[in-house]
Amino acid sequence: MKLIIDLMGLDLGPEEMMYGILNAAKNSKLDFVLSGPEELARKMVSESDVDINRFEFIDTNEYITNEDDPARSIRRKKNSSLVLGLDRLNEEGDGLLSAGSTGALVAGGIFVTRRLEKVERSTLTAFIPNQRGTNTILVDTGAVVDSKPEMLSQFAVMGSVLAEKYFSIDNPKVYLANVGVEEGKGDVLSKETFDLLKENDNINFCGNIEARDFLTGKADVIVADGFAGNMMLKSSEGAASVLFGEIKEVVNSSFLAKMGALLLKSSLKKIKDKYDYKKVGAAVLVGLRKPLFKAHGSSDRVAIEHAIYRAEEYIGSDINKYIEERL
């Protein structure tokens, strides 16, 4: 299996991206095509203990920024690391990983990689650690902000297939994100989507779910339009960051607090590790002919390493075949 990686766009730069790739390569069976500054990439591979024959290089220093218009950049920045990587993916390879512009990656999926035949729109799917120690699949997290009920119904099917085939969950519980749990709650989109999901025989639809139950593990799959899903995801990230920051501040506030924290150190570490986004892996654009993986722009080498592991597992699961059968 071959993974194409966009080296540009990471906040910490391509060198940090390379450290993550090289760490993952020691445990992975993937071959890699690296799109970005070849001199840097080739030098770091040569100085590592990883076989350079597992790597191919596409040389460029151009990339699409978060300030660039996504669709226009895909068409005009033909020598950018992302576009060159997507072009190579169309020729060969099994998936592409990028930590750059999410909008550009979504646009690239639409205009370059293309959707599966029965898929109306691809969905950016995130795997969220929950209270049960498993993962909740959130679809969509920002690929389609202005969704239609029919799109959300397809997202539900794709999320359900992921839960079954990727996480080995039998008859996964699918919920619709809403402002209340009762049937009839929400705006027009929510009500119409609820009716479609209730009639969809390809999923185990269990009703509405409120954002407060997002991390409890009640749902295996949560369906949301891209706007609501992105807000849920970013709010949980922000809340976790504030909470852990507050705990750290309190722990360092006095000698007694430090002694108490010492006794709780192993338990606190378990909680931190449980919700550590760095070890969750990449989000996935599902519904394309070949999967595109999105790592967080603020990722470090550990997060990139685990994003590659996630990509390898996903590629090996043959998800697209099951999605096409179900839709």
N, C-alpha and C positions, 0 to 999 in steps of 0.2 A: 504494500500500500504506500501511496505517495501523498504527502501533505505539502501544499504550497503555502508559504508564509510571507506575508507583507511585513518587512522589517521596519517600516516607517510608521510614524503616528503615535508611538508610545511616548508618554510624557517624559520618561526617563531616558529615552533615546534608543537607537538601534543596538548599541553595545549591551545594554541591559537585556534587550530582547534576545540577543545572541547567547548570553549566559543561560537564560531560561531554556533555549533550544538545545544547547549542548548538555545541560543537566538532564533534560528529558530524553535525549538521544541515547544516553547510557542505559536507560531502562526500556526504551521503546524499540519496536521492530520497523518503524516507519523509515522511509527515505524522504528527503526534503528537497524542495526547490525554494531558494531564498531570493526574494525580490527586494533589492535595495542596494546599498553601497557594497559592491563586490569586494573591494580591497579589504575593507574592515572584516567582512564576513569570512572571506577565505583565510585571512590571517588568523582569526580566532579559532577557526576549525583546525587549521594546520598546527596550532600551538596546543590543541587539546589532545586527549587520548581517544577521540572518536574518529572512525574511519572516514576520511574525506570523500571516498568513493560513494558514500551515501548521500552526497550533496551535489546539487546543481545550483548555478548562480545566474541571476538576471540582474545586470548592472544598471542602476539608476539612482540618482539623488533627488529626484522629483517626487513629491507626494501631495495628496489631497488633504488640506487642513480642515479643521472644524468650521472655519469661517467661509470656506468655499461653498458655492451652491452645489449640492450633491449631484443632481442629474446632469447639470451643465458640465461639471468637472469630469464625470465619467465619459462624456462625449468629447471634451476638448483636451483633457490632460492624458493623452494617449501614452505618454512615456512615464506616467506616475507609477509608483511601486504597486499600487492596488490594481490599476487597469492592466498592467503587464502581467500581474499574477493571475487575474481573471482570464485573460486571453490564453495563458498557458493552461489553465484549468480546463478550458474548452477543448484543448488538444490532448491533454493527458492529466493524470492526477485524480485524486479521490475526494479532495476537499481543500478549502483555503481558510487560513486563520489570519485575522487582522486585529490590531488594537487601535486602528485609526478611526476616522469618521464613520459613525454608525449610519448616518444618512447616505454616505457614498457607498457603503457596503450594501445597503438595502437597494439603492439604485442600480448597483452593479448586478445584483441578483435579478432585478427586473429586466435590464437591458442587455446583459452579457451572458449570465449563466442560464437564465430563463427558467420558467416554472414547469413543474410536472404537468402533464396534459390536462388533468381534471381539476387542478388547483386554480382557484380564482385569484388568490393573493397568498404570498408566502408570509409566515409569521415568525417574529423574533421571539424565541422560546427561552426562558430562563429556568434554571433549576435552583430552587430556594430551600436551604436547610430548614427543617421544622422541628418542633418540640419533641416529636416521636423519634428523632434521630434518622429520619429518612429525608427525601426531597419532595417538595411540592412543585409541580410543573405549572408555570405561569405563561399563558398564551393570551394575548400578545403583550409585548413590553415596549412597543414603540415603532414597529414596522408600518402599521396601518393606523393612523390616528383617526381618520374618518371612516369607520368601519360600517359595513352593512350586516344585517342579521344573517344573511347567507354565508358571508365570510366567517363570522364568528362560529357558525355551526360547523364549518369546515375546520376551523382552528380547534374546536372541541374534539373532532375526530382525530386530527393529527396529534393532539396532546394525549389522547387516550391510547393511541398506537404507541407513542413514546413510552408511556407508563407501562404498558404491557410488555413490549419487546425489548426495551432498554433497561427498565428497572424491575422487570419480571413481576409486575403487580397484576394479580388476577382481578378481572372486572373492576378496573379503577373507578373511583368515585369522582364524577365530574360536577363542578359547581360553577355558577355564573356569579361574578362579582357584582354586588348591588348594594343599595343603601338600606336594605332590609331583607329579612329572610322570607317574608310572606310572598306568595304569588300575587302578581299585580303591582309590585313595587317598582319604582324607578321611572326613567324617561321612556319615550316611545321606543328607542332602540333596545333598551333592556327588556321591555314587555314583548316586543316582537321576537327577539332572540330567545327569550324564555320559552315561548310557544314552539319555536323551531326545535330547540334542544329537547323539549319534552316529547316531541314526536319522532326524534332521531333514534332509530333502532340500533345504530352502530355504536352507541355510547351508553354508559350507566349514569344518566343524569339524575342528580340528587337535589336540585333546587338552587336557590340563591344562597350566597354566603357574604357576610359583611367583612370589611377590611380587618376588623379586630381578631378574626379567626384565621387570618392569612398564614400565620406561622405556627398554628397549633397542630397541623397535620391532619385536621378534619378532612381536608380535600386532597386527593391525589393530583387532580388537575383543576386549575381555576382559569376560567375563560373571561377575558376582558378586552375592551377595545384598546388600541395602542396608547391612547392618552391616559386612561384610568390605570392600565397595567404599568405604565412607566411611572406614574405617580405613586402607586403602591410600592414598586420596587425601590425607587429613590427615597421614599419616606422611611421604609424599613432600614435602608442603609444609613440614612441620617440619624434615625433614632438609636440604632446600635452604636454608631460612632459617639454620639453624645453620652449615652449610658456608660459605655466603657471608659470614656474620658472622665465622667463624674466619679466613677468608682476609683480610678487611678488617683484623682485629686483628693478624695476622702482618705484613701489609704496612706497617702503621703502627708496628711495633715497633722499627725501626732505620733508619738512613740507607741502608744497603746494600739492605735489603728494599724501601725506597721506590724506589730506583734500578732494582732488578730489576722491580718492578711497573710502572714507567714503560715499560720495554721490552716488557712483556707486556700493556700496557693495552688495545690493540685486540683481542687474542685473548681476554682475560678478558671484555671487553664483549660479544663475540660469544656467549660461553657464557651470560652473564647474560641477554642479550636472547632467546636461544633458549628458555630456561625461564621467562621472565617471564610470570607469570599475568595481568598487567595487559593483555597483548596477545593472550591466548588467546580472550577473549570470555566469554560467559555459558554456564552449563550449561543444558540444555534438558529440560523435562518432555515426553517423547515418548509418543505414544499417545493424546493428547487430541484433541478435535475442532478445537481451535486451540492452537498451542504457547504454553507459558509459559516464560519465560527467567529464570534465577536468576543474578544477579550477586553476587559476594562482598560480605558486609556491610562489610568493611574496604576496599572499592574506593575509589580516588580518581577524579578526572575522566578520567584516561587509560583506566582500566579500564572505566568506564562508556561512554566513547566507543567502545571496541572491542567491548563487549557489544552495543551498538546495531548496529554493522557486522555482527556475527555473526547477530543477529536478522534483519536485512534479507536477508542471504544465505540464511538458513534458510527464511524465509517465501517467498522467490522460487523455492525448489527444489521445491515441491509434494511434499514428503516423504510427507504423509499418504496421497496417492493410491497411492503405491508400497507403503506399509505395508499398506494394506487389500487390495491385490492379492496380497501375499505371504503374509499370515496365513490 
